[in-house]
Amino acid sequence: MIPSVNSSGSRTIGLLAYLYGPGKHEEHTDPHLVASFDGMSPDPGRDPNATLKNLQQLLDQPVMALAEHARPAKHVWHTSVRADPRDRILSDEEWADIARRIVAATGIDPGDGQPGCRWAAVRHADDHIHIVATLVREDGRRPDDYRSGARAQAEARLIERELGLHEVAPGDGTAAQRPTSAERHKAERQGRERTAREELRETVRRAVAGATSEEEFFDRLAVAGLLIRKRVAPSGDLLGYKVALPDDRNKDGEPVFYPGARLAPDLSLPRIRERWSGGAQKDPARRQEDAVRTWRGSPAAARRRTASAAWQAVLVVEHGEDAVAAAHIAAAGEVLDALAKTSAAHTRRELRDAATAFERASRSHVRAVRGHDRALRQAARDLVHGGPALGRGEDGASTAMAIDMLFFLITAAVHWHARKGHAQQAAAARQAAEHLRSAYQEAAAQPLGVLYQRGRRLNRALLQRQTVLLREALPGLAEQILAEPGWYALAATITDAEAAGNDPVALLSEAVGRRELDTADSVSDVLVWRLRRLADLPADASRVPDQGKAKRRAASRPVSPGRHRGQEAVSNIR
């Protein structure tokens, strides 16, 4: 159940006309009063003798009793209270009780003999009511409605529990501002899928992803087609910015600008600057090195580096200090934005939905210490500058590899938020993980299919060797993996790794070590990508590794004790 408080109205009659009217698209059904401050207010919906003017005059009476100069300029308080779509349909009596509890909790009409404001609750749909009140009490004073939105939310959580309704995760004040009803109706009139605020938020997030300076950030906003206004101090210092969509205009034909902080708390200019405030990023030589590396990259190379950065970030989120973990979680949001922006069409929608969902999980009251998240931010930058990826070949396969690693990073963020009691953030991260799971299935189907067929074609003796290696390296997981369809793809990958001069036992041990696998649909699929990354094998299994080059590279590495054990296991079945 979600109360949405808006206390900035100035015309009671205008709001009542909307509530009792047909709606923008004839969506209002049987508008009628379910409760009011005195229980006897006229109901223009069901009483043929009552008018909107009658109800408006009754509600406005305490306001009009004041001297004109003492009347508040904006005296209309309004909230909608909406049930979850999964909830049962509540009766008028239940909605009436909910209305009385909300106005009491918010200080609009506290009850128990205390002076309150006049209010009325109107129902014009099965799933919600609207409460309209005038912000002058019967004694002529203003109500104590400080933080009425937060108080309404707290009461809603109690109501949900008592009525057996779906319980909404409590907020902590770090969420982005929701679009207003006026913004939603405007988007509907204009045929937009989302409101201007939501479109701007996503565009600004993508512009921030991997950016390292104000100039680059504002250049990206301009390239995205946004109108930009900068707020400059008399000294010439830049203080803030606003953005607008070129075709989003007000009634006077002027663009509607939104400050960054009104899009999301972490999109204000000071908070954006924190992202590139780490010491490592202030080093000009390091910045130049990053620039050369980025511009020479390819979409596939960027995705492999993203997979490596995500792999390391999992450990930080699971075991690092809170402020550093928070920075990595925030940077993971940038990576998701960059990946969604640059991926092929068949995965783009799910990746975009994952990035949008995770936006809520990227902020909490644990303040991130930036700078330690440099590898993830560099990965986001690599993705942006690497350009759009194809949905096939090495681009497509490395996309699957990156999504696989990111899935475990986002899952680590779920666990971190849950431990901290961040209910909304944990729920948002879970939703993002589900979108990543769907995107992975699209991206991985073709490359894993190729590996599966290669694994099926391995001769019996070679397949038996890989089985022995698996049981030696992962005795606790081997039987589960051998029972999965993905085992054949893993067997082909082990064969590639061994042919390239790597120790498969050591690789398998490292791939499993310190990373949870409980959330994986297929452990063998996960190990395929981890091994191909660790062994520096092509993500695209149709590409045969250059064994001569790989063996020369492997020969230069120190031999681990695990290598001898792996060779012993192989020799036993020859």
C-alpha positions, 0 to 999 in steps of 0.5 A, spaced: 500 500 500 503 506 497 501 513 500 503 519 495 502 525 499 502 532 495 501 538 499 502 544 494 495 545 491 491 552 492 484 550 489 480 545 492 474 546 487 479 544 482 482 537 485 474 535 487 472 536 480 478 531 478 476 526 483 469 526 481 470 527 474 471 521 469 478 522 469 483 523 463 481 517 459 474 515 462 478 511 468 474 513 474 468 509 476 463 511 480 466 516 484 463 517 491 465 519 498 467 513 503 469 518 509 470 525 511 472 529 517 465 529 520 462 523 517 456 527 514 459 531 508 455 532 502 457 527 497 456 529 490 457 522 487 451 519 490 447 525 493 443 528 487 442 534 491 449 535 493 454 539 489 462 540 488 461 547 490 457 544 497 463 540 499 468 545 497 465 550 501 465 546 507 472 544 506 474 551 505 470 554 511 476 554 516 481 557 511 476 562 509 474 564 516 481 567 517 483 574 514 485 574 507 492 576 509 493 570 514 490 565 509 496 560 506 497 561 499 497 553 498 492 550 503 490 544 499 493 537 502 492 531 497 494 524 498 492 518 494 493 511 497 493 505 493 493 498 494 498 493 491 495 489 484 496 483 488 491 485 494 484 483 494 479 488 493 477 492 499 470 494 501 468 502 502 468 501 510 475 498 510 478 504 505 474 509 510 478 506 516 484 507 512 483 514 510 481 515 518 488 512 520 492 516 515 489 523 516 491 521 524 498 519 523 500 525 518 497 530 523 491 532 519 486 530 523 489 527 529 483 525 533 482 524 541 479 531 541 485 535 538 483 540 533 484 537 526 483 539 519 477 538 514 478 532 509 474 528 505 476 521 502 474 519 495 474 513 491 473 512 484 477 505 483 477 499 486 484 499 488 485 506 491 482 512 494 484 520 494 484 524 501 483 531 500 484 536 506 485 544 507 491 546 511 487 550 517 485 547 523 478 548 526 482 553 531 485 557 525 492 554 526 496 550 521 496 542 523 503 539 525 504 535 518 511 535 518 514 529 514 507 527 513 509 523 507 514 519 511 508 518 517 503 516 512 508 510 509 509 508 516 502 507 518 501 504 511 506 498 513 501 497 520 495 497 515 498 492 511 500 487 516 493 488 520 489 487 514 493 481 511 495 485 505 502 485 501 507 488 505 511 494 501 518 494 503 519 500 508 523 506 505 529 510 507 529 517 504 534 515 499 529 513 493 529 518 487 523 522 487 517 519 483 513 522 478 507 526 480 500 524 477 500 530 473 507 528 470 504 521 468 498 524 465 502 528 461 506 523 458 499 519 457 497 525 453 503 525 449 504 518 448 510 517 452 512 510 455 515 514 461 514 520 464 520 526 462 523 525 469 524 518 468 527 519 461 531 524 464 534 520 469 536 514 465 539 519 460 543 522 465 545 516 469 548 513 462 552 520 461 555 519 468 557 512 467 564 512 466 565 519 465 571 522 469 570 530 468 565 535 468 566 536 460 565 529 458 559 529 462 556 535 459 558 533 452 555 526 453 548 530 455 549 534 449 550 528 444 544 525 448 540 531 445 538 534 452 537 541 453 542 544 459 542 550 463 548 551 468 548 554 475 554 559 475 556 563 481 559 570 480 566 567 481 565 563 475 564 556 479 559 551 476 554 550 482 549 545 479 545 544 472 538 542 470 536 538 464 530 538 459 527 534 454 527 538 447 519 536 446 517 537 453 514 544 454 509 547 459 503 551 457 507 557 455 511 553 450 517 553 455 522 547 456 521 543 463 527 543 466 529 538 472 535 539 477 539 533 477 538 532 485 530 532 483 532 526 478 535 522 483 539 524 490 546 522 487 545 526 480 546 532 483 553 535 481 556 535 488 555 528 488 557 526 481 563 530 482 565 525 488 565 519 483 571 522 480 574 524 486 579 518 487 586 520 488 588 515 482 583 518 478 587 525 479 593 522 476 594 525 469 599 520 467 594 515 469 588 518 466 592 518 459 594 511 460 586 509 461 584 514 455 589 510 450 587 503 453 580 505 452 580 508 445 584 502 443 579 497 446 573 493 442 566 491 445 569 484 446 575 486 450 571 491 454 566 486 456 572 481 458 575 487 462 568 488 465 567 480 467 574 481 471 572 487 474 566 484 477 569 478 479 574 482 484 568 486 486 564 480 489 569 479 494 569 487 496 562 487 497 562 480 501 568 482 505 570 489 505 568 495 509 561 498 508 563 504 505 568 501 500 562 496 499 557 501 498 562 505 492 562 498 489 555 497 489 554 504 486 559 503 481 556 496 479 550 501 477 554 505 472 556 498 469 549 496 468 547 502 465 553 502 460 552 495 458 545 496 457 547 502 452 552 498 448 549 491 448 545 488 442 538 488 441 536 481 443 539 483 450 538 490 451 531 491 453 532 486 459 539 489 461 536 496 461 530 494 465 536 491 470 539 497 470 533 501 471 531 496 477 538 497 480 538 504 480 534 504 487 539 499 490 545 503 488 544 508 494 543 507 501 545 511 508 551 508 508 555 513 504 560 511 499 567 512 499 569 513 492 576 511 489 576 504 491 571 503 485 576 505 480 576 498 476 568 498 476 568 505 473 573 504 468 570 498 466 563 502 465 568 507 461 571 501 457 564 499 455 562 506 453 568 507 449 568 500 446 562 502 442 556 497 440 557 490 441 554 485 436 550 480 438 554 474 435 561 472 435 566 474 440 562 480 442 556 476 443 559 471 447 563 476 451 557 479 453 554 473 456 561 472 460 560 479 463 552 478 464 554 472 468 559 475 472 555 481 474 549 477 476 554 474 482 556 481 483 548 484 483 547 478 488 552 479 493 549 486 493 542 483 495 546 480 500 549 486 503 543 490 503 539 485 506 544 484 512 544 492 513 536 492 513 535 496 506 529 492 504 527 496 498 534 496 496 535 489 497 528 488 493 531 492 487 537 488 487 533 482 486 529 484 481 535 487 477 538 480 478 532 477 475 533 481 469 540 479 468 538 472 468 533 473 462 539 477 459 544 472 460 539 466 457 539 470 451 546 472 450 549 465 452 544 460 448 548 460 442 555 460 444 554 455 450 550 451 444 557 451 440 561 448 446 555 443 448 556 440 441 563 440 441 563 437 448 558 431 445 563 430 440 569 429 445 572 422 444 570 417 450 577 417 453 578 424 453 571 425 456 573 420 462 580 424 463 576 431 464 571 427 469 577 425 473 580 432 473 573 435 475 572 430 481 579 431 483 578 439 483 571 439 485 569 433 489 563 436 493 560 439 486 563 434 481 556 429 481 552 435 481 556 438 475 556 431 471 548 431 472 547 438 468 546 438 461 552 444 461 557 439 463 559 437 456 560 445 455 564 445 461 568 439 458 570 442 452 572 448 456 577 444 460 579 441 454 581 448 451 584 450 457 589 444 458 590 445 450 592 452 451 597 450 457 593 451 463 592 447 469 585 445 469 585 443 476 588 449 479 583 453 474 577 449 477 579 450 484 580 458 483 574 459 479 570 456 485 574 459 491 571 464 495 565 465 490 558 462 492 554 458 487 548 457 490 544 462 486 546 459 479 541 455 475 547 451 472 554 451 476 557 448 469 555 454 465 558 459 471 564 455 471 565 455 463 565 463 463 570 463 469 575 458 466 575 461 459 576 468 463 581 465 467 585 461 462 584 467 457 580 463 452 576 466 447 569 467 449 566 465 442 567 457 443 567 457 435 574 460 435 580 455 436 585 458 441 592 459 438 595 453 442 602 455 440 602 462 443 598 459 449 603 454 450 609 459 450 605 464 454 603 458 459 611 456 459 613 462 462 608 462 468 610 458 475 608 451 475 603 450 481 603 444 485 596 443 483 599 442 476 602 436 478 596 433 481 592 434 475 597 431 470 598 425 475 590 424 474 590 424 467 596 419 466 592 414 471 587 413 465 592 413 459 
